[in-house]
Amino acid sequence: MTNLFQSVKKTASSEAGTWFTVYRMLFLGVAAAVLLSIFDVLFPGYDALEEVGVVVLLTVIEVGRTRMKQNSASQANSKKQMQATHSPSKAMLSESFSKAANFVPRNLERSEDTKQANLCYRPLQQAAKAVDVSAAEAAMKKMHDDGIVPSIACYGTLVGLCAKTGDVVGAESWLEALANSGLGNPNVICVNMVISACAKSGKAERAAAWLQRMPSLGVEPDVMSYNAVIDACARSGEVEQAEEWLGRMQEFGAVPNVVSFSSVLHACAKAGDASRAEAWLGRMLSAGVSPNAICFNAIIHACVKADDADRAAHWLDHMMECGVEPTVTSYSTIIDCLSKRGDVTAAQQWLTRMTAAGVDADAVAYNMILGACSRTGNVDTAEALFSQMRDRGIKPNVVAFNLMLNIYARLGDTATAVRRLKEMRQAGILADRVSFNTAFKSLVKGADVTGASMLVKEMKSHGVEPDAMSYTAIILACARAKNAEAAENWLKKSLADGLEADVSAYSATLEACAHAGDLPRAEYWLTRMDFLGLLPSASAFCALMHAAANKSDTRRIEKLFERMKEAKVETTRPMYNALISTFARRGDIDSAEKWLKQMRTTGIDADVASYSSVIHACAKSSDLQRAESWVGKMQEVGIDPNVVTYNSVINACARCGESARAESWFKQMKCRGVSPGLLTYNSLINAAVKAGERTKAENWLTDMKQQGIEPDGVSYSTVIHAWARAHDAPRAEHWFRELLQAGAATKQTSSFSYNSVCQVWARAGDVSRATSWLQEALDARAEVNTNSFTAVAGCHLKLDQPEEAERLLQRMQQDGLEVPLSGVGGAEAIAAAWAQKGNQKRANAVRAMAKDSNDVSTARSGPRSRGGKHPWSSN
């Protein structure tokens, strides 16, 4: 009964106090109105004084109200015991703060208590201002140790501080402690801060849990509470949950605002559901809420995520129609979509449109397009954009420079990469390791050994020391350049700098030595790696095997394969193919076939490249039957021949002069849908020539033109040589003029053709045309061979012109060719012609010239002739 009475009394007292406050405020309001009316009558037109009077009156009221509150608080503190609060160690210490029964406060006077509380609260405020959670918690602990009861504001300060720093656990712990402290209910702002912290951390479930708990804490959720939970769902991409909470919000009487709807739109955008986002924009408008730029940007983002740039562009236009100005994000979202597609032109058009609309592009927008250029290696567009960026006053950041560096790396352009790095330094932008590691890739791509020192020097200018990755890139560049000495020097420098070289660095050094053909050095590094417990890469072993194959060292290759087997390094198809191809290029059929068979024995399926290499080896050895046999074997195992396969077997037919067989394989090739190429037709022409079918060779040359395949120097020179050997000078000359007109001649094919035409006219006895073609060849700086000089000289001798013949021998000597003693146009024939004319002195001079020429040629091991080798002879 006593408790009930006290409760009723307390309630009655509280109600009486409330009514008293209401009456007092009404009285003050009426009094103020009367005073202001009198003032207005006495001093009309003095509005400023009237405003000052209002301010003074409000100030007096507020001061009186504050003093009454302080007195009331002091009385309350003196009547009830101070309750225990939690210590600042979050979950554990919060429990001790909430258990008031375990805490007995000091017996202080009211004024001293207030003063002490203010002194203790000050460090907490300072810590919060400095965003120092540890210091704030230490201040709360001191209050606890000093027996000071923290206020609700103290708890709120810590909740807000933890929420601000993203410490969700801490924010929840302090809010929990406040709820259990007995000081009173937390306010809505305090709970909203915790919900918002959960949202930003992607903890949608925790955010929802706190919203659901708010009524039990005596706090009524407001619009911000619901918005924070909807935002949490949106950040997690949970569209349905975001929609559900917006529905609940409306059920409980809270009116959604633009933030509520924009959060749901954001969820739709994150899920890439453009249709859903558009539907919610419709509901938003139906609810009388006007969408802002953020809402439209969310829809644009949803369209872009669905890879529908046109739809996004439509919404940007609609946004402007609705009177909402697009932001840099509106345009950048579309630019990003187009850039990721690789449509640089369209992305640039949107950048131009953005600028024309008065929206200043930022570095991010430019970086998006630069990223697209970087992925494709489009250096011209990238550099134009980079310059435009600077011209418009947009300072390129590290990302922009790194994207440019990546383009130069793709192109292997170390010099330009270093120039950009210098520009970074001059602009006060320090390059990071990403910048330099990207730049170092240019060394590898371009096999640029000389650029390594330049790049390392620039790196040190930025205050960055080369690391193991930097040195590895340099060594890989040396390996690609087949510069074994440089690779070894850089590896030694890396070790001297105290860096632990990795397996890539050692493997690259080994490969460099192998590519340079220095097997002993390569094997030294292999032994060194064994000693260090490093397993060489498969490519390193492959390089060693290539080097051994080039030296026809089968025993060493077999040892390497055994070593790989012991080291459990997987042998791959590319490795076998590379080995088979090496033997095929040497024309070693037996070795090529052996490794193909071994490849199949180890369970690795041979592919079209494997078989084509063996067939190529057969073609090199002019073994047509063997080549055709391997085509049959590959078809038996279900591998269809490709253009390389057919070219090899047709080439085998050509080498054997089997024109009909070559044509048969050509027809089979076309029936299987394999398109012939330049090499195919050149082999067919060669087959026809070898078979003496010169007209058919001409027909193949004409046919390839009709098929849209441009003949090259080999195509023409093969036909020219065929007619020259048939002593048909006009036809040979006709096709040579065709070659010159087509502009398809290389130095080798033009020299070969000049010699063929010159010699065929000489053999035909037409000294005028032979001499004309010889002079044209010399003027064109073609490599005229000995046979051409002697053939024309022989023509002059037949016409009893030893002086002209001798002049040609002198030109031979001048060009460093060995002057032949015998032959139709040789030195002896010319000397005999002079002797016949009774000029023994000239005869002796010609013999002496030939002897001197041969002595000099022998001493310097110079060429005996030039320009007489047909391109086919190298196949």
Salt bridges, closest charged atoms under 4 A:
GLU62 OE2 - ARG65 NH1 3.95
GLU95 OE2 - LYS99 NZ 2.65
GLU137 OE2 - LYS90 NZ 3.06
ASP145 OD2 - LYS141 NZ 3.12
ASP145 OD1 - HIS144 ND1 3.51
ASP146 OD2 - LYS142 NZ 2.76
ASP167 OD2 - LYS90 NZ 3.50
GLU172 OE2 - ARG206 NH2 2.75
GLU176 OE2 - ARG213 NH2 2.46
ASP231 OD2 - ARG235 NE 2.86
GLU243 OE1 - ARG276 NH2 2.84
GLU244 OE2 - ARG248 NH2 2.96
ASP273 OD2 - ARG276 NH1 3.91
GLU278 OE1 - ARG311 NH2 2.72
ASP307 OD1 - ARG341 NE 3.11
ASP317 OD1 - ARG353 NH2 2.33
GLU321 OE1 - HIS318 ND1 3.46
ASP336 OD2 - LYS340 NZ 3.19
GLU383 OE2 - ARG420 NH2 3.95
GLU423 OE1 - ARG390 NH2 3.07
GLU423 OE2 - ARG419 NH1 3.15
GLU423 OE1 - ARG420 NH1 2.85
GLU458 OE2 - ARG425 NE 2.90
GLU458 OE2 - HIS462 NE2 3.07
ASP467 OD2 - ARG433 NH1 3.44
GLU488 OE2 - ARG521 NH2 2.66
GLU511 OE1 - HIS515 NE2 3.94
GLU523 OE2 - ARG556 NE 3.03
ASP530 OD2 - ARG563 NH2 2.13
ASP553 OD2 - ARG556 NH1 3.61
GLU558 OE2 - LYS594 NZ 2.66
ASP590 OD1 - ARG626 NH2 2.86
GLU593 OE1 - ARG626 NH2 2.65
ASP623 OD2 - ARG626 NH1 3.84
GLU628 OE2 - ARG661 NH2 2.47
GLU663 OE1 - LYS696 NZ 3.06
GLU693 OE1 - LYS696 NZ 3.59
GLU698 OE2 - ARG731 NH2 2.56
GLU733 OE2 - ARG737 NE 3.65
GLU733 OE2 - ARG769 NH2 2.54
GLU738 OE1 - LYS705 NZ 3.67
ASP800 OD2 - LYS837 NZ 3.25
GLU804 OE1 - ARG807 NH2 3.16
GLU806 OE1 - ARG842 NH2 2.82
ASP815 OD1 - ARG811 NE 3.28
ASP815 OD2 - ARG866 NH2 3.85
GLU818 OE1 - ARG864 NH1 2.64
GLU828 OE1 - ARG847 NE 3.39
ASP855 OD2 - LYS851 NZ 3.31
